[in-house]
Amino acid sequence: MWKRVSVGIVSLGSLIWMTVSPLVLIGQPPTGMVKSKLTVKLPVADAELLIEGRPTKSTGVIREFETPLLEPGKAYAYDFKATWRPNNYTVMSRSRSIKFKAGETIVVDLTKDLGTDKAVIRYVPTPPDIVEKMIELAKITPDDVSYELGCGDARITIAAVKAGAKKAVGIDLDADRIAEAKANIKAAGVEDRVEIRQGDALEVKDLASASIVFLYMGDEFNALVRPILWKQLPIGSRVVSHRFTMGDWKPDRTIKVLGNDGNEYELHLWNITETVKKRVASAAP
């Protein structure tokens, strides 16, 4: 069996020792106890690193540690989590669970996304006049079902049903935004056609029901959601994004809009086609 160890971390300069919790070993420890050396590779030098849920204090893209004393040959499992901020509105996280035997030298590579990355985006609302332009770009029909990933106060979701969509779904992580969205939907009189869910927008399982997806979440989030869109969205669906793009999946249309605030905004439109659907396999981690 794999054995999870509770650890404490003591920092001294750039070195970190992990000490076994008294709760882990009962009675006299076996003779010949050994340590494992851990090398952790991070995506950026200033990433925050948790080992077994506890913070570490070293920096750099390569960090080295030692485990507590472990029973020789015994199997263990450690959890590692890296968190970093590519910009002032995005927090990225990446986790691994590593199994090893005491005494082994372990390399933990957190530099690559294996399809399980998470992103938390700070809410920044789209101005109302730009919302109108996004709706126009989507060319909503009475047959459309709109999904907004990271719906915030639901202004785009509400605009979609007011423009004629038969149903709209908004998803957001933030409980305060969810409460605000539900209040706005009630005030707009569209409760019968709008569903608001609290949850991770990267874990939506029913995007096959959507014909339009609206986004204003950041390039990092778009990179994570792109293979999900390719896999789940049916042919003929559209994706509309305020400002942010999709890497080498180039928009079918980009427009520039001068806002009422005097700022210029870019809006992007992608169509889900048979060619796009064929990219699913290449997008798999």
N, C-alpha and C positions, 0 to 999 in steps of 0.2 A: 504494500500500500504506500501511496505517497503521503508524506507527513508534512503538514504545514507548521512552521516554527514561528512563535511570537518573538520579535526581536526588539531590542532597544538600541539606539544609535548614539554613539559618543563621538564628537568631532574634535579633532586636534590638528590645526593647520589644514593641509589639503588631504589628510588621511582620515578615514572613517573606520572605526571598529564597531562591529555589531556584537552585542552581548546577549547570551541566551537568557530568556525570562526564567525565573525560578519555577514557573508553572509548567515549563516544557519537560523538564527532566525530574523524575521522582526517585528519591534515594540516591545512592552513589552513582555518578556517571561511569560508564564503561571506560576501561583503560584504552589507550591508543586513539583518543579522540582526534579528529582531523578537521581542517577548514577547507572550504572551497574558495577559489579566487574568482571574482566576478569582474568582467569587463563590460561596461554598458556604453553603447554607441547612441548618441543623441542627435536629433535633427538639427538643432541649433545650440550654440555654446551656452546661451543663457536659459535653456529650458529648465523648468523645475522638475525634479525627479523624486518620485515616491517609491520606496521599496517596502513591500508589505504594509502599505498605507502610511508609512512614516517618512517625513521629509529628510532629504539629505542636503548638505550645504556646499558640496563641491560644484565646480563649474567646468565648462569645456565640452567639446563634442565627444570626447572619450574619457570615461571616468572609471577608476578601478576601486574595488572594495574587497573585503574578506568577510566570509560568513562567520557566525559564532562557531565554537567547537561543536562538531556533529559526530554522530555515531558512524564509524567506518562502514562504507558500503550501503548505508541506509538511503532510501529514496526520499527526496524532499521536493516541495514546490514553492516557488516565490512568485509574487505578483510585482510587476514593474509598471509604472505609469509616468509618462512624460507629458508636461503641459507647457505650452509656449504661446506667445502673442505676436503673430505676424504683423499686426497693425493695432490701432487703438480701439477697434470695435470687434475684434475676433479673438477668441480663446480656443486654441486647438488642443486636443488630447489624444494620446495613443497609448494603448496598454498591451502588455504581454504577460502570459503566465508561463513560467519556465520550470520544467521538471529536470531534476538532476540527482546524481548520487553523491553522497558526501566524499570529498576529496577531489572531485572532478573540477577542471577549469572550465568556466562557463562564459560564453560571449552572448550578450543580449543585444540584438540589433533593433533599435527603435528608430532607425532612419527611414524606414519604408512603410508606407500605408499598405496594410494587408486587407483593406476593405472594411475595417472596423473603427477607423478614426471618427472622432466626434468634434463638432464645432458649436460653440456658443457665441451668438452674435448680439452685440449691444443694439437695442432698438433705436432706429432712426427713422422717423416717419417720412413717407413720400408726400411732397406738397400736393394739395388737392388738384391743382391744375395739371400736374404731371400724372396723377392718377387718371384723369380724363384722357390724356394722350395714350396711356398704356391700354386703356379700355378700347380706344379707337384702333390701336395697332392690332389688338387681338381679334377684331371683327367678330364680336359675339353674336351668336344666333340663338333662337329659342330652344335649340336642341343641345346647347352647350352645358357642360358641368365644369365649373371652375374650382380649382384648388389653389390656395395660397399657402406656401410653405414659409412660416415665420410671419403670421398674419398681423402681429401687433394689435392695433386697435380695430382691425377689420375694415379699414376704409376702402381697400381695394376689393375685398370680398363683397362688401355691401354694394360698391359701384358695379361689380360684375352682374349681380342679380337685377339691379336697377336698369342696367343696359339690356336686359332680356334673357340672361342665362336662367335655365330652369332650376338650377341648384348651385350652391356654392359651399365649399368647405374650407375652413381656416384652421391651421394648426400652429400652435406656439408653445414654447417651453414655460414661459413666464406666467405665473398665476395672476399677477396684477394685470398683465395685458389681456389675459383670457377674460377676467372680470370686466375690464373696460370694453372689450369686443362684444361681449354679450349685452352689456348695457346699450352700446351703440346700435346693435342689431334690433333690439327692442324699440329704441327710439325711432329707428328708420322704418319700423313696421314690416320687416322682412324675416321675422323669426320662422315663418313656415317654409322658407326656401334656403335657409342658411344653417349650417352645422358648424359649431366651434369646438375644437378638441384641444385639450392640453396634452402635449407630448412632444417627442423628438421628431422633427420634420424629416430626419434621415431614416426613420423607422416606419413610415407610412406604407401600409401593405396593400392599399386598394387604389393606387393611382391608375390602374387600368380602367377605373370608372371616369377618369377625367378626360376632358377634351381640351382644356386650357389649364396651364400652370403659370402662376404669377410668382416672381421672385424679386426680392431686394435684400440679398443676404451676404454678398461678398464673393470674391473670386475663389477663396478657399472652400467655402460651402458649395459653390457651384461645381467645383472639381469633384467633390464627394458625391453630390446628388446626380451628376451627369449620367453615370452608368445605371442608376436607378430609373431615371427618366427613359433612357434607351430601352431598358428591359420591360418596364411596366406600361408605359404610355402606348395606346393604340395608334396605328397609322392614321394620319390625318389630324392628330392633336397638335397643339401649338404651345410653345413656351415663350413667355414674355418676361424680360428682365430689365429692371431699372438699373442702369449703369454697368453692371458686372457681366462678364462674358464667360465662355465655356472652354477656354484653352484652344485646342486646335479644331474644335467643333465651331466653325465660323457661322455667324448669324446669317439667316437668309435675307434679313433686312435690318438695317440700323438707321434710326432717325435721330436728328438733333433738334431739341426743342428749347426755345428761349422761355424760361419760366417767368411768372409774374414778379418774382423776386430779383429779376435781372440776371440770374445765373443760367448757364447753358447745361442742358441735361441730355444724356444719350440713352436711348431705349432700343432694345434688341429683340428680334423675333426669330425663333427657330421653328421649323416644321418637322414633325416626325414622319419620315418616309420609309419605304422598304430599305433603302440604302442605309439610313440611320439605324434601323433595327438590326442590321447585320454587324454593327459595331459592338453589339452586346458582348460577344465572345472575347473580343480583343480588350474590352474594358474590365473583364473579370480579373480580380486580384490573383 
